[in-house]
Amino acid sequence: MTIHKIVLAYSGGLDTSIILKWLKETYGCEVIAYVADIGQEEELEGLEEKAIKTGASKVRIEDLKEEFVRDYVFPMFRANAIYEGQYLLGTSIARPLIAKRQIEIAHEEGADAVSHGATGKGNDQVRFELTYMALDPSIKIVAPWREWDFKSRSDLLEFARKHDIAVPVTKEKPYSSDRNMLHISYEGGILEDPWSEPPEDMFKLTVSPEKAPDVPEIIEIDFEKGNPIAINGKCYSPAVLLKTLNEIGGRHGIGRVDIVENRFVGMKSRGVYETPGGTILRTAHMALESITLDREVLHIRNSLIPEYSRLIYNGFWFSPERKLLQELMDLAQEPVSGTVRLKLYKGNVIVLGRKSSNSLYQPGFATFEEDDVYDQRDATGFIRLQGLRLKIASMLEQQRGIS
């Protein structure tokens, strides 16, 4: 494959640091290092200098934090997305934005190829490449992990040593991490043993629940049409709001998850995640939905959450079916405006109250005290109709037993 210019999704981590050098040696072409700033914080420090030193002809670092939270995280949270009951999809939702902007930069720079650092065993290769294909079917794709002769990250560390490439992974901390505005994920190395407890010094966003404050913190979150807009009455932009909730939740040890998940490519994988702000948001959002969504709308929407979540996990953000589901999810969010009050305490998010001008909860109907809006005798016919098919089935079983 003849390539003239490649745009590499570059993080400065072990894989992409090696890939940058390898691309130049293998294809003899210009490589542009593209860095999407979606909240990596200190991980971005010195990346431009490092990429140039490793061989990049150009480095483009772009602040995508607001776009990431507004156009990717919030739509996903409007749908209460969660994969296999625990994973809030922090890495999964970041890939389509990174890949989308990568394609746009390739067009701007006249590049004929794009590359990424995902391994041949992981989900990210699918997420990146499905996005490339959806947005530019003619672009050339280079996936080094599926081409080179390196067999492990130990091989990469040796390559880095020989070429004097500084990498953040060491034998003392043999695991990889991925950070953005929504979460930090950890995998590989010592975490590959599902019986092994993650080391406490690994966590960056959250304190251990045991070391969290002994006094709970009460907060209120305002929502408008399913989107969080304010904390304790103060309005924030999407990215700043999530960052603020990360800080609040982090000091209370909220959002740690240790799971063995089913990868799209077929194998199981152990991942450890920190998602403090997202954990708070999902709990608050569901509490507000409980009083603002019609029962049948809520049940239908909830039945679609697993499929919607799988589409994101598997890399189909730009697919027609995800867009279709998003329309439905967002339509359901029209009445989801109001305020939720929460107590944060040692890893727990406890709902204290919820209110909305769109509330369908009417105390006059639900009360166990005397009321004049509900005739309890009406329930007799309702129950008889609901039980009719059960009575028929039972009668049939009895007849079979007699015969």
N, C-alpha and C positions, 0 to 999 in steps of 0.2 A: 504494500500500500504506500503510494507516494503522498507525502504530506509536506506542505509548505509552512504552515503556521498552526500552532495548537494553543487553545486556551485551556489551561489546567485549573480545575477547582482546587485551590491551594490553601492548606491550613497551617503549614509549618510544622505539622506533626511528623512522626516517623515515616509513615507511608508516602505522603505527598512530597516530603523532602527528598526521599530517594527517587521518587518518580520523576521529579523535575530533572534531576541529573540523568536518569536513565532515558528519558524521552530525547534529550539532546544527543546522547551518545548513540541511541538506536536509530532515530529518524533523521538526525542531522538537520533539524529544523529549528525555527524560532519558537520559543515557548513563552507565552504570556501567563504570568501567575495572577490569578483572580481570587481575591479574598472577599467573601461576603461577611460584613460585620453584622451579625444577628445576635450580638450580646456575649461574645466570648471573653470580654473584659481584658484581663492582663495577658491572655493568650495571643493577643494581637500585637503586643509590644515587640518591636524589632523585626517584624515579618518582612517588611519591604527590603531592608538591608540584607536579611538572610536569604531572601529569594534571589536577589541580584547576585549575591556572592555564590549561590549555588548554580547560577547560569541563566536565570530568567532575563529576557530581553526587555521586559516591561512588567511592572506590577500595578494592578488596579485594586485598590481597597475601597469598598463602597459601603456606606452606612445604610443598611436595609432594616434596621430595628423596627421602625414604625410600620413599615409595609408588612413586615413579618407578622407582627402581632395583630394589626388591623385586618389584613386580608387573608391570613392563613390560620393563626391561632384562634382568633375570636370566632370565625365561621365554624371551625371545628368544635369549639366549646358551646356554640349555640346548639349544636347537635348532641352535646354530652358524650362525645366520642371517647371510647375507652376500649383497648384491645385486650381480649381474654380476661376481662374483669378487673384488671389492675394497671395496665400500662397506658399512660396518658399521651403517648405518641409524640413525645418531644423531639426525637430525632427524625421520625417519619415525616412530620409536617414541615420540617426545615428543608428537606431535600428538593421538593418541587420549586421552591423559590430560588434556591441557589442555582439549580439547573436552568431555570427560566432566564435568569439574568446572565448566566454563562452563555446561553445561546445568543442573547441580545448583544453581548460584548463580542462574540465571535463575528457577528454581522458588522458591528462597528469597526472592528480591527481587521476585517478582511481575512479572517482565519477560516481554514477549510476543515478543521477538526477540533474536537473537544476531548478532554480526558478527566478522569476522576481517580481517587485513591481507594475505592471500595474493593474489597477482596472478592474472590470468586465463590466464597462460601456464604456471603452475607446478603442482607436485604437491600443495602444501599445501591449496589450495582443495578438492581432492577429499578429502583426509584429514580436514579439519575437517568438511566438510559430510556425508560418509558417516557420521561419528560422530554428528552432530546428528540425522540421519535415523534412525539405529539406536536412539537413546536417547529421542528425543521427535519423532515424525513430525509433530506439529502446530506446532512452533516456527517462527517466521518467520526467514528467513535473509537478511542483507544482506551482499552482497559488493561493496564499493565499487569495486574495480578493474574490475568488469564493468558498472558503472553510470555512473561519472563521466566527465568529458571530458578528464581528464589522460591524456597519451599516454606519458609517460616519468617517470623519477625526477628528471630535470632540471626538469620541470614542478612536481613536488612540492617541490623545493628552493626554487623561486621562490615558491610558495604559502606555504611556511614563513617565508620572508623577509618577505613582505607582512604576515603575521599574527604576526610576532615569536615564532615557535615554534622553540625550540632543538632541533636534530637532530644525531645523531652522524656522519652522512655528510657529507663535504665534497668539494669538487672535487679536493683534494689526495689524498684516500683514497677514490676512487670505487668502492667495492665494499661489499657488505652481508655481515654475519656473523650467525650464529645459534649461541648457546652453551647447553649444558646439562651435566649431570653426566657424560654419555658422551662428548661431543665439542664441537668448534667447527667450523662449516662457513663457507666463504667462497665467494661467487659474485658475478657481475655486474661491471659496470665494466671495469677493465683485465683482469680474468680471463676476459672473453668471448673473447679471442684465445687459442686453444688452443696457439699457438706461443710465447706470452709467459710467461716464468718468473715465478712469484709472488714479490713482494718479500719479502725476509727479515724486514723489520720488521713484516710482517703477522701472523706466527705468535705466539700467546700462550701455548699450553700446552707447547710443545716447543722445545728448543734445536736448532740445526742439528746434524745428526750429526757434521759436521766439528768442531764446538766441544764435543761431548760429552766426558765424562771419558775419559782414555786407559786407565783401569783399569776392567775390567768389574765389575758388581755381581751377586752371586748371591742369589737369593731363592727361597723356598719358598711355595707356595700350597696350602692344604688345601681340599678340596671335600667336600660331603656331598649326595648325590643330585643331582649336577650343579651345585649352587650353591657358589660360593666362600664360605668362612666365616672364613678366617684367612690372615694373611701372616706368615711366619717364626714360626709358632706362636702369634701373638697374634690373638684373635678381634675382629672388627669388625662393626658393623651394615652392611647392604648399601651405603648411601650413603657411609659413612665408608671402607669398604673400597675402593670405586671411586675415591673422591677420593685415597686414599693411593696407589693404583696409578697414578693420573694423575700425581701428583707424582714418583713413582719413575721411571715411563716417560718423563715429560717431560724430566727432566734427562739422559736418555740418547738423546734424539732419536728416540724410538719413536712410530710411529703416524701419520706424515704420508702422505697419499695425494692424488694429483692425477689425476683421472679425467674422462673425457667419458662421461656416463651417458645412458641412454635414459629420458626422462621418460614417465610414464603418459599424458600428454596428447598425445604423439606426436613431440616434437622432441628433439634431443640438447642436452645442457647440460653445461658444464664446471664442475666443483666441486672445491674443495680442502678437505681435511678433516684435522683433528688428533684422533686417538682413541688416546692412549697406553695408558690403563688397559684399554680394551676389546681392543686388539691383544694385550696380554699375556694377558688372560683367555682369549681364544679359542684361542691357541696352547697354553696350559696345559690347558684343558678337552679339547681334541682329543687331547693326549698321554695324558691319563688314560683317555679313552674307548678308546684303542688297546689297553689291557690289560684293560679291564673289560666291554666290550661283545662279545656274541656276533657272529660274522662276518656272519651273515645279517641280524640285527637292525641292525647298523651299516650294511650296504649298503642296506637298505630305507629306513632313516631318512635316509641321505645322499641317496638319490634324491628325497626329498621336500623337501630344503632349498631348492632353487630356487623351488618353488611357494610354500612357507611365506614365504620372503623377499619374493617378489613381492606377496603379500597384504599384508605390512606396508608395503612401499614404496608400494603403490597405495592404501592407506588402509582396508583391510578388517580392521582389528584386531578389531572387534566383530561380524564376520560369523560365521555358523555354521560355515563351512568352516575358518576360522582356529582356532576353538575346538576343532573336531574334531581338527585336526592337532596342536594343543597337547597334547591328551590323549595322543596317540600319542608325541609327543616326550618328555613327562614320564614316561610309563610306561617308556620306554627308559632313563631316567636313574636308575632305582632302584638299580642296582649301581655307579653312578659316584661312588664315594667313595674318597678317598685323598689323596696328596700328590704334587705335581710340583715339581721343582727346575729353575730357569731361570737362564741367564746373559744379562744385558742389556748390550749393548755397541754403541755408535755406530749406533743405529737398528735393531739386530737383537735378536730374541728367540730364544734358542737353548735347546732342551730338553736338560738334562743328565741327568735321571733322573725316573722315575715309579714309585710303589709304591702298592699297595692290598691290603687283606685280601680283596677280591673279584676279585683278578687271575686272569684265565684263561690268562695266559702261564705255561707250565710249562717250565723249562729242561730237564727230563728228556726232554721230547718234542721240543724244538727243537734240542737239541745236535747238533753234528757229530762229537762223540766217541762212543765205544761206549755203547750203552744197551740196556735189556732191555724197553722198552715199545713199540717200534716195529719191525716187521719190514719192511724196505725192499722185500722181494719182493712185498709186498701192493700196491705201487704199479703193478706190471705190469698187473694186471687193471683197475685204476682208469684208467690211461692208455688202455688198449685200448677201454674203454667210452666214454671221452670222445672218442676219435678215430674211432669208428665212423661217425658221420655225415659226417666229413671224408673218409674212405676211400670211402664210397658216392658222394659228390659228385664225387670225383676219377675214380672208375671210370666214372661217367656221362659226364663230359667226354671221357674217352678213347674211349668207345664212339661218341660223336658225331663225334669227329675221324676215326675209322676209316670211318664211314659217309659 
